[in-house]
Amino acid sequence: MASNTYLGEVKHFLRVKNLDSGVGVYAPDAEAYRTFSDLFEPILADYHGFKADQKQPAVDLGEAKVGELSDLDPENKFIVSTRIRCGRSIQGYPFNPCLTEEVG
């Protein structure tokens, strides 16, 4: 449900009220990335460190890599807890900033 104007995207951001975001712009759905590519592509290139036409580095997170991880706090002085967050979107549903109880 992408807006058809930059103004629509700005209005959407103002409704979201996530003012602590380091990026400051949200895509309401996947189509918005195409519709507003002039807006999103430079932001994404800066945020991720590579442009849309550059190949993303290969991911190798196999179990063999576990032995390569070093103990970041061997004396248990600094790290109290940690978490890993993975987020995905489901086709046919708006992205999280636009998701409501009525839609979900």
JOPEKA-V149375 format. One record per residue. N is the residue number from 1. RES is the residue in one letter. SS is DSSP state (@ for helix, = for strand, . for the rest). BURIAL is b if it has 24 or more other ideal C-beta (glycine too) atoms within 12 Angstrom, else e. D_CENTER is the distance of its C-alpha to the mean C-alpha in whole Angstrom. Layout:
# JOPEKA-V149375
<<N RES SS BURIAL D_CENTER> <N RES SS BURIAL D_CENTER>>
This chain:
# JOPEKA-V149375
<<1 M . e 18> <2 A . b 17> <3 S . b 19> <4 N . e 22> <5 T . e 22> <6 Y @ e 20> <7 L @ e 21> <8 G @ e 20> <9 E @ b 16> <10 V @ e 18> <11 K @ e 20> <12 H @ b 17> <13 F @ b 15> <14 L @ e 18> <15 R @ e 18> <16 V @ b 15> <17 K . e 17> <18 N . e 14> <19 L . e 16> <20 D . e 14> <21 S . e 11> <22 G . e 11> <23 V . e 10> <24 G . e 12> <25 V . b 11> <26 Y . b 9> <27 A . b 10> <28 P . b 12> <29 D . b 12> <30 A @ e 12> <31 E @ e 15> <32 A @ b 14> <33 Y @ e 12> <34 R @ e 16> <35 T @ e 18> <36 F . b 16> <37 S @ e 16> <38 D @ e 18> <39 L @ b 15> <40 F @ b 12> <41 E @ e 13> <42 P @ e 15> <43 I @ e 12> <44 L @ e 9> <45 A @ e 12> <46 D @ e 13> <47 Y @ e 10> <48 H @ e 10> <49 G . e 14> <50 F . e 15> <51 K . e 15> <52 A . e 15> <53 D . e 18> <54 Q . e 18> <55 K . e 18> <56 Q . e 15> <57 P . e 17> <58 A . e 18> <59 V . e 17> <60 D . e 20> <61 L . e 20> <62 G . e 23> <63 E @ e 25> <64 A @ e 28> <65 K @ e 25> <66 V @ e 25> <67 G @ e 29> <68 E @ e 27> <69 L . e 25> <70 S . e 27> <71 D . e 28> <72 L . e 26> <73 D . e 28> <74 P . e 32> <75 E . e 34> <76 N . e 31> <77 K . e 32> <78 F . e 28> <79 I . e 25> <80 V . e 26> <81 S . e 23> <82 T . e 19> <83 R . e 17> <84 I . e 14> <85 R . e 11> <86 C . e 10> <87 G . e 8> <88 R . e 9> <89 S . e 10> <90 I . e 14> <91 Q . e 16> <92 G . e 18> <93 Y . e 16> <94 P . b 14> <95 F . b 10> <96 N @ e 10> <97 P @ b 11> <98 C @ b 14> <99 L . e 15> <100 T . e 19> <101 E . e 21> <102 E . e 23> <103 V . e 21> <104 G . e 20>>
